[in-house]
């Protein structure tokens, strides 16, 4: 079976072409070895469904289209920054939208992929904000004119960038019971991002991997190859 790459928290910004170019080069690496790719949320620093956003991200989306056109799986689960991204915007570029979380099969292993906020059960403020505000954002995304909707989405989604304060560090940590619940239902591996910190643990032969975040020239990723998972870092020019 082909190798499978996982990334999270690339945070490709509307005003940052450097990081977009870095990720396009990474996609070429994945494409060169005929591998699959799963993007685990916060792919974009924010997303809004309008022509302004699509035009700005077109080189990135076309690179993923080139990858998928050669038979690779390109899967996407949304994060708290790009929850407005969905099938209508991404699937024309060969990207399979998997929603908030999904189970996939890699050989004989069942793997659960998600962005990670659903595993941070102590972050009650964010979870309450998500229940209250995300339906409103989705409604506005459908009904507002493009340029106005873009400005509103950018302002309010970017404003929520500071997820955790120094007074409440426990909010931004994974809850063991939430991860173990997936193990109990037969999942062998859980992979996510969200906290921007790499983390790994093993329980009774089952594994958890949290991925780190990207910067403008380097990006951590996880790869499944020959039945094993390994961490690596992509660096421009290497």
N, C-alpha and C positions, 0 to 999 in steps of 0.2 A: 504494500500500500504506500501511497505517496507520503512524504513528510507533511506535517501540519504545523503551521506557525500560529501563535497567539500573541496579540498585543492589546494594550489598554492605555487609556489616558495619553493619547498623542496630543490632544488639545491643539489641533491645527486651527490657528486663529485667522480671522477675516483679514487682519492687517499684517500677517506674518507669512510672507511667501517663502522664507528660508526653511521653515519647518515643513511646509507643504512639499518643497523640493526634496528635502531629506526623506520624507516618507515615500515619495515617488521613486526615489532610488532604492529604498528598501523593497518596494513592490517589485522592482526589476530583479532584485536578488531572489525573491520568492518565485517569480516567473521563470528565472533561469534554471531552477531545479524542478520545475513543474510541480510545485507544492500547493497545498491548500492554505487558506488564511482565514482566521477568525478575529474580528475586531470587537473588543469587549467594552464598548461604551466610552463616552467622552472622546470620541474620535475627533469631533469638532469642538472648539471652545464654546461655540453656541451654534444652533441651527435654526433657520427660519425658512419656510417653504415659499420662496419667491425667486424671481429671476435674478436679482442682485446676488443672492447667495449662490445659486447654481452656477452662474457665470464665473464667480470668483473661485469656486472649487472645481471648475471643469477639468483642469489638468489632472487633479487628484482622482476625480471620478473616472476619467478616461483611462488612467493607468490601471485602475481596478477592473474596468471593462475589458482591457487587453488581457489581463490575467484570467478572468473568467471565460473569455472567448476561446481560450486554449484548453478548456475543460476543467480548470481548477474550481474548487468551491471557495467562494468569498462570502462568509457569513458575518452578520452584524447584529449585536444586541445593543440597545441604546443605553446611555447613561444619564445622569442627572443634568448634563450640559446639553445633550443632543437628543432629548426625548421626543422632540418634534419631528425628527427624521424618521421616515417610514417607507413603505413599499412604493408609493407613488413617485417619490423622489429618487430612490436608490435602485430599485429593481430594473429600470431601463438600462442601468450600467452593469447589469449582471450580478448585483449584490443581493444576496438572500437575506431578507429582514426577518429576524427570529424573535422580535419583541423584547420583552424585559429580561427573559432568561430562557434557556433551552437545554435539553439533554441531547448529546450527540454520541455516536459510537465510533471509537477508534480501535480497530481490531476487536479484541475481546473485552475492552474496557468501556464502561459507561462513564461519560464525562458530563458534568454539569457546568455550564458557562453562564455567567451573569456579570453585570458591571461591578456589583459589590455592596451597594447601599442596602439591599435587601438582607444582607448578612450582618449589618450594624444595627442591631435591635435597640441599643441604648441611645441611638440618635433620634430620640422622640421628637425633637423640634423639626428636624428635616422630614421625618415620616408624616408628621401632621401637616407640614407645609406642602408636601407632595399630594396628599389627599385633598387639600383645600384648593391649591393653586394650579396644579397641572391640568385639571379639566378646563379651567378658565383659559389658560394659555392655549390649549388645543382648540377651543372655540374661537378665540381671537385670531389664531393662525388661519382658520378657515374663512373668516368673514371680513377681516380688515383688508384694505387695499395694500398691495405689495410693499411699497416703499414705507408706508406708515407701520405696517405689521413688522417689517424688518427692524425699524428703529425701536419699536416697543419691545420686541423679543430680545434684541441686543442689550437694551438697557437693563431689563429686569433679570434676564438670565445671567448676564455678566455681573450684575449686582450681587447675586447669590454666590459668587465665587469663593468668598471666605466661608468655608464650611464649618470649621471648628475654631474655637477661641482657646486662648491659653488657660482660661479658667475652667474649661470643660473638655479636657483631652480625651476622656473616656468615651465621648460621643463618637469619635472617629476611629473606633477599634472594632474588629470583628467579634461577633458573639459566638463562642464555641458551640453553644447548643444549636444555633441556626445552621452551622456547617455540619455538625454531627447528625442533624435531622436528614440531610441528604445522604449521608453514609448509611443511615439506618434503612432508607428506602432502596438501597442497592447501588448507589452511585459509588464508583471507584475513585474518581478524581473530581475535585471542585477547583475551578480556575476563575479568577476575577481580578479586578483592579480596584479603583476608587480611592484607596487611602494614600496612593503615590509611594508606598513603601513596599519593598519586596518582603514576602513572608512565606515560610514553608513549614508545614508540620505533617506528621504521619500518625495515623491512629488505626491499629489493627490492619495494617497493610493497605489502608486507603490514604490518599494524599490530598493536601490542600496547597494551592499555589496562588499567592497574590502577586500581581505584576507591578513593577515600578512605572514611573511616568517618563515621558520623553522630554528632551530639550531640543534646541534648534539643530544640533548636529549629531546627537546620539540617541539611541532608543533601546531599552531592554525588551526582550521578547522571550517567549517560551516555545520550544519546538519539540514535537513528538516525532521520534525517529527510531525505527526498528524496535518498537515496543517500549521505548524509554522516553522520559521527559528530561530535557536539559535546558538550563538558562543560558542566554547569550546576550550580547549587546551589539547592535548595529551602529557603526560609526562611518560617517561620510568619508569616502576616499580609501577605505580599507576593505 
